[in-house]
Amino acid sequence: MSDGPFDTTFQVGEIVDAEPFEEARTEALVKLEINLGEEIVHSAAQLGFNYEIDELPGRQVLCATNLGTVQIADFTSEALTIGVPDEDGNPVLVAPDSAVPLGGELY
């Protein structure tokens, strides 16, 4: 992954694993493992308000990649899982409305 924002790409990934982020200070934070087709990346996302952990694996999501990494407690987040706020300000995942190949880039 690149260290600069100018190389940012938005790719489709599939969540392969999700678990509560109990060490985090932010409420509802979830650790995600996301398959981008060519690679697996990790992402921390505040999804606990709108999603149950066990319903996340298998979902396609849109991720911003090449942003660098962020260390949160003992977890390294390598991609930003994209969401938009609902009426309460809680994230709702952005995803294609039908299955697409993993790693596909937004254009």
Jmol script that loads the backbone (N, CA, C; Angstrom):
load data "model"
ATOM      1  N   MET A   1       0.829  -1.181   0.000  1.00  0.00           N
ATOM      2  CA  MET A   1       0.000   0.000   0.000  1.00  0.00           C
ATOM      3  C   MET A   1       0.873   1.244   0.000  1.00  0.00           C
ATOM      4  N   SER A   2       0.396   2.274  -0.625  1.00  0.00           N
ATOM      5  CA  SER A   2       1.103   3.534  -0.699  1.00  0.00           C
ATOM      6  C   SER A   2       0.899   4.329   0.582  1.00  0.00           C
ATOM      7  N   ASP A   3       1.742   5.332   0.789  1.00  0.00           N
ATOM      8  CA  ASP A   3       1.617   6.167   1.972  1.00  0.00           C
ATOM      9  C   ASP A   3       0.902   7.480   1.692  1.00  0.00           C
ATOM     10  N   GLY A   4       0.478   7.736   0.467  1.00  0.00           N
ATOM     11  CA  GLY A   4      -0.100   9.030   0.146  1.00  0.00           C
ATOM     12  C   GLY A   4      -1.551   8.960  -0.265  1.00  0.00           C
ATOM     13  N   PRO A   5      -2.294  10.051  -0.020  1.00  0.00           N
ATOM     14  CA  PRO A   5      -3.716  10.071  -0.361  1.00  0.00           C
ATOM     15  C   PRO A   5      -3.992  10.148  -1.857  1.00  0.00           C
ATOM     16  N   PHE A   6      -2.983  10.510  -2.665  1.00  0.00           N
ATOM     17  CA  PHE A   6      -3.210  10.672  -4.093  1.00  0.00           C
ATOM     18  C   PHE A   6      -3.265   9.352  -4.835  1.00  0.00           C
ATOM     19  N   ASP A   7      -2.870   8.274  -4.181  1.00  0.00           N
ATOM     20  CA  ASP A   7      -2.919   6.956  -4.780  1.00  0.00           C
ATOM     21  C   ASP A   7      -4.123   6.166  -4.302  1.00  0.00           C
ATOM     22  N   THR A   8      -5.045   6.829  -3.630  1.00  0.00           N
ATOM     23  CA  THR A   8      -6.202   6.141  -3.070  1.00  0.00           C
ATOM     24  C   THR A   8      -7.055   5.537  -4.168  1.00  0.00           C
ATOM     25  N   THR A   9      -7.433   4.275  -3.955  1.00  0.00           N
ATOM     26  CA  THR A   9      -8.380   3.618  -4.843  1.00  0.00           C
ATOM     27  C   THR A   9      -9.533   3.119  -3.994  1.00  0.00           C
ATOM     28  N   PHE A  10     -10.656   2.946  -4.616  1.00  0.00           N
ATOM     29  CA  PHE A  10     -11.831   2.396  -3.959  1.00  0.00           C
ATOM     30  C   PHE A  10     -12.094   1.047  -4.600  1.00  0.00           C
ATOM     31  N   GLN A  11     -12.042  -0.007  -3.793  1.00  0.00           N
ATOM     32  CA  GLN A  11     -12.170  -1.364  -4.303  1.00  0.00           C
ATOM     33  C   GLN A  11     -13.285  -2.110  -3.585  1.00  0.00           C
ATOM     34  N   VAL A  12     -13.865  -3.062  -4.313  1.00  0.00           N
ATOM     35  CA  VAL A  12     -14.870  -3.944  -3.728  1.00  0.00           C
ATOM     36  C   VAL A  12     -14.161  -5.088  -3.030  1.00  0.00           C
ATOM     37  N   GLY A  13     -14.586  -5.353  -1.816  1.00  0.00           N
ATOM     38  CA  GLY A  13     -14.061  -6.481  -1.066  1.00  0.00           C
ATOM     39  C   GLY A  13     -15.197  -7.264  -0.444  1.00  0.00           C
ATOM     40  N   GLU A  14     -14.861  -8.437   0.061  1.00  0.00           N
ATOM     41  CA  GLU A  14     -15.837  -9.252   0.779  1.00  0.00           C
ATOM     42  C   GLU A  14     -15.333  -9.467   2.198  1.00  0.00           C
ATOM     43  N   ILE A  15     -16.172  -9.189   3.159  1.00  0.00           N
ATOM     44  CA  ILE A  15     -15.808  -9.408   4.553  1.00  0.00           C
ATOM     45  C   ILE A  15     -15.731 -10.914   4.776  1.00  0.00           C
ATOM     46  N   VAL A  16     -14.553 -11.380   5.214  1.00  0.00           N
ATOM     47  CA  VAL A  16     -14.384 -12.810   5.478  1.00  0.00           C
ATOM     48  C   VAL A  16     -14.407 -13.111   6.970  1.00  0.00           C
ATOM     49  N   ASP A  17     -14.140 -12.102   7.793  1.00  0.00           N
ATOM     50  CA  ASP A  17     -14.187 -12.292   9.236  1.00  0.00           C
ATOM     51  C   ASP A  17     -14.493 -10.969   9.905  1.00  0.00           C
ATOM     52  N   ALA A  18     -15.248 -11.036  10.992  1.00  0.00           N
ATOM     53  CA  ALA A  18     -15.585  -9.857  11.787  1.00  0.00           C
ATOM     54  C   ALA A  18     -15.602 -10.259  13.249  1.00  0.00           C
ATOM     55  N   GLU A  19     -15.043  -9.387  14.085  1.00  0.00           N
ATOM     56  CA  GLU A  19     -15.072  -9.669  15.516  1.00  0.00           C
ATOM     57  C   GLU A  19     -15.137  -8.355  16.290  1.00  0.00           C
ATOM     58  N   PRO A  20     -15.698  -8.390  17.469  1.00  0.00           N
ATOM     59  CA  PRO A  20     -15.777  -7.172  18.282  1.00  0.00           C
ATOM     60  C   PRO A  20     -14.369  -6.656  18.582  1.00  0.00           C
ATOM     61  N   PHE A  21     -14.243  -5.350  18.669  1.00  0.00           N
ATOM     62  CA  PHE A  21     -12.966  -4.717  18.987  1.00  0.00           C
ATOM     63  C   PHE A  21     -13.039  -4.239  20.430  1.00  0.00           C
ATOM     64  N   GLU A  22     -12.875  -5.177  21.318  1.00  0.00           N
ATOM     65  CA  GLU A  22     -13.071  -4.907  22.742  1.00  0.00           C
ATOM     66  C   GLU A  22     -12.012  -3.978  23.328  1.00  0.00           C
ATOM     67  N   GLU A  23     -10.808  -3.934  22.736  1.00  0.00           N
ATOM     68  CA  GLU A  23      -9.745  -3.082  23.247  1.00  0.00           C
ATOM     69  C   GLU A  23      -9.924  -1.612  22.866  1.00  0.00           C
ATOM     70  N   ALA A  24     -10.777  -1.327  21.901  1.00  0.00           N
ATOM     71  CA  ALA A  24     -10.950   0.037  21.400  1.00  0.00           C
ATOM     72  C   ALA A  24     -11.736   0.895  22.379  1.00  0.00           C
ATOM     73  N   ARG A  25     -11.458   2.169  22.339  1.00  0.00           N
ATOM     74  CA  ARG A  25     -12.183   3.131  23.184  1.00  0.00           C
ATOM     75  C   ARG A  25     -13.482   3.583  22.540  1.00  0.00           C
ATOM     76  N   THR A  26     -13.584   3.411  21.229  1.00  0.00           N
ATOM     77  CA  THR A  26     -14.771   3.836  20.490  1.00  0.00           C
ATOM     78  C   THR A  26     -15.833   2.747  20.548  1.00  0.00           C
ATOM     79  N   GLU A  27     -17.036   3.127  20.935  1.00  0.00           N
ATOM     80  CA  GLU A  27     -18.138   2.171  21.032  1.00  0.00           C
ATOM     81  C   GLU A  27     -18.498   1.620  19.652  1.00  0.00           C
ATOM     82  N   ALA A  28     -18.837   0.347  19.606  1.00  0.00           N
ATOM     83  CA  ALA A  28     -19.339  -0.340  18.412  1.00  0.00           C
ATOM     84  C   ALA A  28     -18.282  -0.571  17.334  1.00  0.00           C
ATOM     85  N   LEU A  29     -17.006  -0.417  17.659  1.00  0.00           N
ATOM     86  CA  LEU A  29     -15.954  -0.665  16.680  1.00  0.00           C
ATOM     87  C   LEU A  29     -15.805  -2.169  16.453  1.00  0.00           C
ATOM     88  N   VAL A  30     -15.594  -2.538  15.188  1.00  0.00           N
ATOM     89  CA  VAL A  30     -15.495  -3.935  14.780  1.00  0.00           C
ATOM     90  C   VAL A  30     -14.202  -4.129  13.990  1.00  0.00           C
ATOM     91  N   LYS A  31     -13.508  -5.242  14.238  1.00  0.00           N
ATOM     92  CA  LYS A  31     -12.340  -5.622  13.446  1.00  0.00           C
ATOM     93  C   LYS A  31     -12.825  -6.429  12.249  1.00  0.00           C
ATOM     94  N   LEU A  32     -12.404  -6.038  11.048  1.00  0.00           N
ATOM     95  CA  LEU A  32     -12.806  -6.729   9.828  1.00  0.00           C
ATOM     96  C   LEU A  32     -11.595  -7.267   9.089  1.00  0.00           C
ATOM     97  N   GLU A  33     -11.754  -8.434   8.499  1.00  0.00           N
ATOM     98  CA  GLU A  33     -10.793  -8.979   7.547  1.00  0.00           C
ATOM     99  C   GLU A  33     -11.515  -9.003   6.211  1.00  0.00           C
ATOM    100  N   ILE A  34     -10.938  -8.341   5.201  1.00  0.00           N
ATOM    101  CA  ILE A  34     -11.627  -8.135   3.930  1.00  0.00           C
ATOM    102  C   ILE A  34     -10.778  -8.676   2.776  1.00  0.00           C
ATOM    103  N   ASN A  35     -11.395  -9.517   1.946  1.00  0.00           N
ATOM    104  CA  ASN A  35     -10.750 -10.077   0.766  1.00  0.00           C
ATOM    105  C   ASN A  35     -10.966  -9.130  -0.407  1.00  0.00           C
ATOM    106  N   LEU A  36      -9.860  -8.585  -0.933  1.00  0.00           N
ATOM    107  CA  LEU A  36      -9.938  -7.706  -2.100  1.00  0.00           C
ATOM    108  C   LEU A  36      -9.608  -8.444  -3.396  1.00  0.00           C
ATOM    109  N   GLY A  37      -9.591  -9.754  -3.340  1.00  0.00           N
ATOM    110  CA  GLY A  37      -9.277 -10.556  -4.527  1.00  0.00           C
ATOM    111  C   GLY A  37      -7.807 -10.898  -4.592  1.00  0.00           C
ATOM    112  N   GLU A  38      -6.952  -9.909  -4.721  1.00  0.00           N
ATOM    113  CA  GLU A  38      -5.501 -10.118  -4.800  1.00  0.00           C
ATOM    114  C   GLU A  38      -4.850 -10.122  -3.423  1.00  0.00           C
ATOM    115  N   GLU A  39      -5.529  -9.582  -2.420  1.00  0.00           N
ATOM    116  CA  GLU A  39      -4.957  -9.496  -1.083  1.00  0.00           C
ATOM    117  C   GLU A  39      -6.062  -9.437  -0.030  1.00  0.00           C
ATOM    118  N   ILE A  40      -5.665  -9.756   1.188  1.00  0.00           N
ATOM    119  CA  ILE A  40      -6.544  -9.643   2.346  1.00  0.00           C
ATOM    120  C   ILE A  40      -6.076  -8.426   3.137  1.00  0.00           C
ATOM    121  N   VAL A  41      -7.000  -7.544   3.509  1.00  0.00           N
ATOM    122  CA  VAL A  41      -6.659  -6.376   4.315  1.00  0.00           C
ATOM    123  C   VAL A  41      -7.501  -6.376   5.584  1.00  0.00           C
ATOM    124  N   HIS A  42      -7.057  -5.601   6.548  1.00  0.00           N
ATOM    125  CA  HIS A  42      -7.762  -5.457   7.814  1.00  0.00           C
ATOM    126  C   HIS A  42      -8.290  -4.032   7.921  1.00  0.00           C
ATOM    127  N   SER A  43      -9.455  -3.907   8.528  1.00  0.00           N
ATOM    128  CA  SER A  43     -10.087  -2.602   8.679  1.00  0.00           C
ATOM    129  C   SER A  43     -10.840  -2.565   9.999  1.00  0.00           C
ATOM    130  N   ALA A  44     -10.801  -1.425  10.651  1.00  0.00           N
ATOM    131  CA  ALA A  44     -11.616  -1.205  11.843  1.00  0.00           C
ATOM    132  C   ALA A  44     -12.748  -0.276  11.433  1.00  0.00           C
ATOM    133  N   ALA A  45     -13.966  -0.667  11.746  1.00  0.00           N
ATOM    134  CA  ALA A  45     -15.130   0.120  11.330  1.00  0.00           C
ATOM    135  C   ALA A  45     -16.149   0.185  12.456  1.00  0.00           C
ATOM    136  N   GLN A  46     -16.792   1.320  12.593  1.00  0.00           N
ATOM    137  CA  GLN A  46     -17.790   1.509  13.639  1.00  0.00           C
ATOM    138  C   GLN A  46     -19.153   1.049  13.122  1.00  0.00           C
ATOM    139  N   LEU A  47     -19.371  -0.264  13.177  1.00  0.00           N
ATOM    140  CA  LEU A  47     -20.566  -0.858  12.572  1.00  0.00           C
ATOM    141  C   LEU A  47     -21.523  -1.475  13.575  1.00  0.00           C
ATOM    142  N   GLY A  48     -21.152  -1.541  14.822  1.00  0.00           N
ATOM    143  CA  GLY A  48     -21.936  -2.253  15.820  1.00  0.00           C
ATOM    144  C   GLY A  48     -23.324  -1.707  16.083  1.00  0.00           C
ATOM    145  N   PHE A  49     -23.599  -0.492  15.655  1.00  0.00           N
ATOM    146  CA  PHE A  49     -24.929   0.066  15.879  1.00  0.00           C
ATOM    147  C   PHE A  49     -25.961  -0.447  14.879  1.00  0.00           C
ATOM    148  N   ASN A  50     -25.533  -0.748  13.659  1.00  0.00           N
ATOM    149  CA  ASN A  50     -26.464  -1.155  12.606  1.00  0.00           C
ATOM    150  C   ASN A  50     -26.314  -2.604  12.150  1.00  0.00           C
ATOM    151  N   TYR A  51     -25.288  -3.310  12.609  1.00  0.00           N
ATOM    152  CA  TYR A  51     -25.030  -4.662  12.129  1.00  0.00           C
ATOM    153  C   TYR A  51     -24.682  -5.582  13.289  1.00  0.00           C
ATOM    154  N   GLU A  52     -25.124  -6.816  13.186  1.00  0.00           N
ATOM    155  CA  GLU A  52     -24.697  -7.862  14.104  1.00  0.00           C
ATOM    156  C   GLU A  52     -23.405  -8.436  13.541  1.00  0.00           C
ATOM    157  N   ILE A  53     -22.457  -8.743  14.409  1.00  0.00           N
ATOM    158  CA  ILE A  53     -21.154  -9.257  13.980  1.00  0.00           C
ATOM    159  C   ILE A  53     -21.299 -10.472  13.060  1.00  0.00           C
ATOM    160  N   ASP A  54     -22.183 -11.389  13.409  1.00  0.00           N
ATOM    161  CA  ASP A  54     -22.295 -12.632  12.636  1.00  0.00           C
ATOM    162  C   ASP A  54     -22.961 -12.452  11.276  1.00  0.00           C
ATOM    163  N   GLU A  55     -23.545 -11.290  10.991  1.00  0.00           N
ATOM    164  CA  GLU A  55     -24.142 -11.067   9.668  1.00  0.00           C
ATOM    165  C   GLU A  55     -23.175 -10.361   8.704  1.00  0.00           C
ATOM    166  N   LEU A  56     -22.000  -9.979   9.167  1.00  0.00           N
ATOM    167  CA  LEU A  56     -21.053  -9.256   8.316  1.00  0.00           C
ATOM    168  C   LEU A  56     -20.266 -10.149   7.350  1.00  0.00           C
ATOM    169  N   PRO A  57     -19.740 -11.319   7.787  1.00  0.00           N
ATOM    170  CA  PRO A  57     -19.007 -12.156   6.826  1.00  0.00           C
ATOM    171  C   PRO A  57     -19.871 -12.535   5.622  1.00  0.00           C
ATOM    172  N   GLY A  58     -19.249 -12.429   4.435  1.00  0.00           N
ATOM    173  CA  GLY A  58     -19.959 -12.726   3.193  1.00  0.00           C
ATOM    174  C   GLY A  58     -20.504 -11.490   2.506  1.00  0.00           C
ATOM    175  N   ARG A  59     -20.538 -10.358   3.183  1.00  0.00           N
ATOM    176  CA  ARG A  59     -21.043  -9.114   2.583  1.00  0.00           C
ATOM    177  C   ARG A  59     -19.967  -8.457   1.737  1.00  0.00           C
ATOM    178  N   GLN A  60     -20.347  -7.959   0.576  1.00  0.00           N
ATOM    179  CA  GLN A  60     -19.436  -7.142  -0.206  1.00  0.00           C
ATOM    180  C   GLN A  60     -19.516  -5.710   0.305  1.00  0.00           C
ATOM    181  N   VAL A  61     -18.360  -5.043   0.319  1.00  0.00           N
ATOM    182  CA  VAL A  61     -18.272  -3.664   0.790  1.00  0.00           C
ATOM    183  C   VAL A  61     -17.323  -2.891  -0.105  1.00  0.00           C
ATOM    184  N   LEU A  62     -17.405  -1.591  -0.025  1.00  0.00           N
ATOM    185  CA  LEU A  62     -16.486  -0.721  -0.744  1.00  0.00           C
ATOM    186  C   LEU A  62     -15.435  -0.236   0.242  1.00  0.00           C
ATOM    187  N   CYS A  63     -14.155  -0.323  -0.158  1.00  0.00           N
ATOM    188  CA  CYS A  63     -13.048   0.070   0.717  1.00  0.00           C
ATOM    189  C   CYS A  63     -12.159   1.084   0.012  1.00  0.00           C
ATOM    190  N   ALA A  64     -11.669   2.060   0.767  1.00  0.00           N
ATOM    191  CA  ALA A  64     -10.619   2.951   0.280  1.00  0.00           C
ATOM    192  C   ALA A  64      -9.298   2.306   0.663  1.00  0.00           C
ATOM    193  N   THR A  65      -8.444   2.112  -0.325  1.00  0.00           N
ATOM    194  CA  THR A  65      -7.151   1.485  -0.079  1.00  0.00           C
ATOM    195  C   THR A  65      -6.037   2.459  -0.433  1.00  0.00           C
ATOM    196  N   ASN A  66      -4.820   2.094  -0.100  1.00  0.00           N
ATOM    197  CA  ASN A  66      -3.637   2.917  -0.346  1.00  0.00           C
ATOM    198  C   ASN A  66      -3.642   4.205   0.463  1.00  0.00           C
ATOM    199  N   LEU A  67      -4.264   4.172   1.632  1.00  0.00           N
ATOM    200  CA  LEU A  67      -4.273   5.345   2.510  1.00  0.00           C
ATOM    201  C   LEU A  67      -3.153   5.286   3.547  1.00  0.00           C
ATOM    202  N   GLY A  68      -2.420   4.192   3.580  1.00  0.00           N
ATOM    203  CA  GLY A  68      -1.471   3.962   4.653  1.00  0.00           C
ATOM    204  C   GLY A  68      -2.166   3.150   5.729  1.00  0.00           C
ATOM    205  N   THR A  69      -1.550   3.060   6.882  1.00  0.00           N
ATOM    206  CA  THR A  69      -2.120   2.267   7.966  1.00  0.00           C
ATOM    207  C   THR A  69      -2.395   3.151   9.175  1.00  0.00           C
ATOM    208  N   VAL A  70      -3.308   2.666  10.024  1.00  0.00           N
ATOM    209  CA  VAL A  70      -3.628   3.337  11.280  1.00  0.00           C
ATOM    210  C   VAL A  70      -3.560   2.280  12.373  1.00  0.00           C
ATOM    211  N   GLN A  71      -2.827   2.576  13.427  1.00  0.00           N
ATOM    212  CA  GLN A  71      -2.722   1.657  14.556  1.00  0.00           C
ATOM    213  C   GLN A  71      -3.770   2.036  15.595  1.00  0.00           C
ATOM    214  N   ILE A  72      -4.637   1.076  15.927  1.00  0.00           N
ATOM    215  CA  ILE A  72      -5.660   1.271  16.961  1.00  0.00           C
ATOM    216  C   ILE A  72      -5.456   0.151  17.966  1.00  0.00           C
ATOM    217  N   ALA A  73      -4.972   0.513  19.162  1.00  0.00           N
ATOM    218  CA  ALA A  73      -4.609  -0.474  20.175  1.00  0.00           C
ATOM    219  C   ALA A  73      -3.618  -1.451  19.538  1.00  0.00           C
ATOM    220  N   ASP A  74      -3.905  -2.753  19.555  1.00  0.00           N
ATOM    221  CA  ASP A  74      -2.988  -3.741  18.985  1.00  0.00           C
ATOM    222  C   ASP A  74      -3.362  -4.153  17.562  1.00  0.00           C
ATOM    223  N   PHE A  75      -4.220  -3.379  16.912  1.00  0.00           N
ATOM    224  CA  PHE A  75      -4.755  -3.724  15.589  1.00  0.00           C
ATOM    225  C   PHE A  75      -4.287  -2.701  14.560  1.00  0.00           C
ATOM    226  N   THR A  76      -3.831  -3.183  13.401  1.00  0.00           N
ATOM    227  CA  THR A  76      -3.428  -2.297  12.311  1.00  0.00           C
ATOM    228  C   THR A  76      -4.508  -2.294  11.244  1.00  0.00           C
ATOM    229  N   SER A  77      -5.101  -1.128  11.018  1.00  0.00           N
ATOM    230  CA  SER A  77      -6.136  -0.969   9.999  1.00  0.00           C
ATOM    231  C   SER A  77      -5.465  -0.524   8.707  1.00  0.00           C
ATOM    232  N   GLU A  78      -5.694  -1.296   7.626  1.00  0.00           N
ATOM    233  CA  GLU A  78      -5.017  -1.062   6.348  1.00  0.00           C
ATOM    234  C   GLU A  78      -5.933  -0.495   5.268  1.00  0.00           C
ATOM    235  N   ALA A  79      -7.211  -0.444   5.532  1.00  0.00           N
ATOM    236  CA  ALA A  79      -8.177   0.053   4.555  1.00  0.00           C
ATOM    237  C   ALA A  79      -9.318   0.730   5.303  1.00  0.00           C
ATOM    238  N   LEU A  80      -9.973   1.635   4.638  1.00  0.00           N
ATOM    239  CA  LEU A  80     -11.121   2.327   5.211  1.00  0.00           C
ATOM    240  C   LEU A  80     -12.387   1.743   4.600  1.00  0.00           C
ATOM    241  N   THR A  81     -13.211   1.117   5.426  1.00  0.00           N
ATOM    242  CA  THR A  81     -14.476   0.572   4.955  1.00  0.00           C
ATOM    243  C   THR A  81     -15.450   1.744   4.815  1.00  0.00           C
ATOM    244  N   ILE A  82     -16.050   1.887   3.635  1.00  0.00           N
ATOM    245  CA  ILE A  82     -16.859   3.065   3.323  1.00  0.00           C
ATOM    246  C   ILE A  82     -18.303   2.884   3.782  1.00  0.00           C
ATOM    247  N   GLY A  83     -18.818   3.906   4.432  1.00  0.00           N
ATOM    248  CA  GLY A  83     -20.211   3.932   4.865  1.00  0.00           C
ATOM    249  C   GLY A  83     -20.749   5.341   4.788  1.00  0.00           C
ATOM    250  N   VAL A  84     -22.030   5.452   4.920  1.00  0.00           N
ATOM    251  CA  VAL A  84     -22.695   6.756   4.985  1.00  0.00           C
ATOM    252  C   VAL A  84     -23.583   6.758   6.228  1.00  0.00           C
ATOM    253  N   PRO A  85     -23.829   7.928   6.816  1.00  0.00           N
ATOM    254  CA  PRO A  85     -24.614   7.955   8.051  1.00  0.00           C
ATOM    255  C   PRO A  85     -26.105   7.746   7.818  1.00  0.00           C
ATOM    256  N   ASP A  86     -26.718   7.007   8.752  1.00  0.00           N
ATOM    257  CA  ASP A  86     -28.177   6.900   8.742  1.00  0.00           C
ATOM    258  C   ASP A  86     -28.749   8.123   9.450  1.00  0.00           C
ATOM    259  N   GLU A  87     -30.047   8.131   9.708  1.00  0.00           N
ATOM    260  CA  GLU A  87     -30.693   9.286  10.322  1.00  0.00           C
ATOM    261  C   GLU A  87     -30.191   9.575  11.735  1.00  0.00           C
ATOM    262  N   ASP A  88     -29.549   8.590  12.380  1.00  0.00           N
ATOM    263  CA  ASP A  88     -28.984   8.782  13.715  1.00  0.00           C
ATOM    264  C   ASP A  88     -27.485   9.064  13.670  1.00  0.00           C
ATOM    265  N   GLY A  89     -26.913   9.106  12.468  1.00  0.00           N
ATOM    266  CA  GLY A  89     -25.488   9.363  12.325  1.00  0.00           C
ATOM    267  C   GLY A  89     -24.618   8.122  12.407  1.00  0.00           C
ATOM    268  N   ASN A  90     -25.229   6.940  12.430  1.00  0.00           N
ATOM    269  CA  ASN A  90     -24.478   5.690  12.496  1.00  0.00           C
ATOM    270  C   ASN A  90     -24.200   5.155  11.102  1.00  0.00           C
ATOM    271  N   PRO A  91     -23.005   4.593  10.869  1.00  0.00           N
ATOM    272  CA  PRO A  91     -22.621   4.146   9.531  1.00  0.00           C
ATOM    273  C   PRO A  91     -23.472   3.011   8.966  1.00  0.00           C
ATOM    274  N   VAL A  92     -23.787   3.160   7.681  1.00  0.00           N
ATOM    275  CA  VAL A  92     -24.425   2.120   6.871  1.00  0.00           C
ATOM    276  C   VAL A  92     -23.433   1.824   5.748  1.00  0.00           C
ATOM    277  N   LEU A  93     -23.112   0.556   5.556  1.00  0.00           N
ATOM    278  CA  LEU A  93     -22.112   0.168   4.563  1.00  0.00           C
ATOM    279  C   LEU A  93     -22.515   0.549   3.140  1.00  0.00           C
ATOM    280  N   VAL A  94     -21.525   0.961   2.352  1.00  0.00           N
ATOM    281  CA  VAL A  94     -21.701   1.202   0.922  1.00  0.00           C
ATOM    282  C   VAL A  94     -21.237  -0.057   0.201  1.00  0.00           C
ATOM    283  N   ALA A  95     -22.091  -0.588  -0.677  1.00  0.00           N
ATOM    284  CA  ALA A  95     -21.790  -1.838  -1.366  1.00  0.00           C
ATOM    285  C   ALA A  95     -22.493  -1.861  -2.718  1.00  0.00           C
ATOM    286  N   PRO A  96     -21.971  -2.667  -3.659  1.00  0.00           N
ATOM    287  CA  PRO A  96     -22.688  -2.821  -4.929  1.00  0.00           C
ATOM    288  C   PRO A  96     -24.040  -3.487  -4.685  1.00  0.00           C
ATOM    289  N   ASP A  97     -25.018  -3.199  -5.541  1.00  0.00           N
ATOM    290  CA  ASP A  97     -26.349  -3.784  -5.336  1.00  0.00           C
ATOM    291  C   ASP A  97     -26.497  -5.171  -5.950  1.00  0.00           C
ATOM    292  N   SER A  98     -25.446  -5.664  -6.582  1.00  0.00           N
ATOM    293  CA  SER A  98     -25.380  -7.061  -7.002  1.00  0.00           C
ATOM    294  C   SER A  98     -23.920  -7.498  -6.906  1.00  0.00           C
ATOM    295  N   ALA A  99     -23.683  -8.799  -6.862  1.00  0.00           N
ATOM    296  CA  ALA A  99     -22.333  -9.316  -6.699  1.00  0.00           C
ATOM    297  C   ALA A  99     -21.450  -8.906  -7.874  1.00  0.00           C
ATOM    298  N   VAL A 100     -20.237  -8.474  -7.545  1.00  0.00           N
ATOM    299  CA  VAL A 100     -19.250  -8.074  -8.547  1.00  0.00           C
ATOM    300  C   VAL A 100     -17.921  -8.733  -8.186  1.00  0.00           C
ATOM    301  N   PRO A 101     -16.970  -8.798  -9.124  1.00  0.00           N
ATOM    302  CA  PRO A 101     -15.677  -9.419  -8.810  1.00  0.00           C
ATOM    303  C   PRO A 101     -14.941  -8.656  -7.704  1.00  0.00           C
ATOM    304  N   LEU A 102     -14.310  -9.420  -6.810  1.00  0.00           N
ATOM    305  CA  LEU A 102     -13.543  -8.820  -5.730  1.00  0.00           C
ATOM    306  C   LEU A 102     -12.355  -8.047  -6.294  1.00  0.00           C
ATOM    307  N   GLY A 103     -12.078  -6.904  -5.692  1.00  0.00           N
ATOM    308  CA  GLY A 103     -10.965  -6.063  -6.130  1.00  0.00           C
ATOM    309  C   GLY A 103     -11.347  -5.063  -7.189  1.00  0.00           C
ATOM    310  N   GLY A 104     -12.572  -5.158  -7.721  1.00  0.00           N
ATOM    311  CA  GLY A 104     -13.013  -4.213  -8.732  1.00  0.00           C
ATOM    312  C   GLY A 104     -12.941  -2.798  -8.203  1.00  0.00           C
ATOM    313  N   GLU A 105     -12.461  -1.879  -9.050  1.00  0.00           N
ATOM    314  CA  GLU A 105     -12.282  -0.490  -8.635  1.00  0.00           C
ATOM    315  C   GLU A 105     -13.463   0.383  -9.045  1.00  0.00           C
ATOM    316  N   LEU A 106     -13.792   1.297  -8.172  1.00  0.00           N
ATOM    317  CA  LEU A 106     -14.824   2.296  -8.444  1.00  0.00           C
ATOM    318  C   LEU A 106     -14.319   3.246  -9.528  1.00  0.00           C
ATOM    319  N   TYR A 107     -15.166   3.499 -10.508  1.00  0.00           N
ATOM    320  CA  TYR A 107     -14.819   4.497 -11.538  1.00  0.00           C
ATOM    321  C   TYR A 107     -16.036   5.277 -11.927  1.00  0.00           C
TER     322      TYR A 107
END
end "model"
wireframe off; spacefill off
backbone 0.3
color backbone group
